[in-house]
Structure formats: structure tokens, C-alpha cells
Amino acid sequence: MNQVITAEDVFLQVKQMPKKERLKFFSLIATNAFQDEVSTHDQVFGHLKQTTFSAEEAAQYLEISLPTLRRYVQTEKLKPTQVIGRSQLFSTGDLRRLKQKRA
């Protein structure tokens, strides 16, 4: 007879482990659990294709400061896809292309 261990059971067991053992456990998971999985960009981020980013989110995605993002908009390196009041929204595709150009 097979005994089924649920995620809740594992969680409770991990919670009871000494701190050093928990660190080892998560280290093992990080280094071994996902080695066989090879995911494409679309598999990981495909759900974001139609998403828009706020200025703050766009700056974070591009790994630049908000003032630098504003300069990109002023110099037309990047155009908002939508403006709602004072808020600018940017498309995922435009941000991705700009990030690739900067690389």
C-alpha cells in the first residue's frame, strides 16, 4: 500500500527541522529540483504579453531609475502605450525591445 505525503505534511515536517537542516533542505531543492526543466522565455513570461507596466514597474523591469525612464520618454526612446490622467502605461513588447537594445 502506497502512503501519500501531502504538501501540508511536508511543510509541517520542514517546520519542525532545526534551522541548519532547513537550510540544507532548501539548498538541495534549489540546486537539484529543477535541473531537468528548461523553460523558454514565453513559457515563463508569456502571460505578460498583453500586460502593461506603470512607469515605476517599467523602470524596475529595465533596471533603470524613474528619472532615466522619464528621459527615455522625453527623447522618444520609449513611448507609453496608454496615458490615463498623469499615469503612463508601457507595453511589455516595447520594454523588452528596449531592454534588448540596451544589452
Protein Blocks (a to p, Z undefined) as FASTA:
>chain_A
ZZdddfklmmmmmmmpcfklmmmmmmmmmmmmmmmpccdfklmmmmmmmpccdfklmmmm
nopafklmmmmmmnopaccfbdehjbccddfklmmmmmmmmZZ
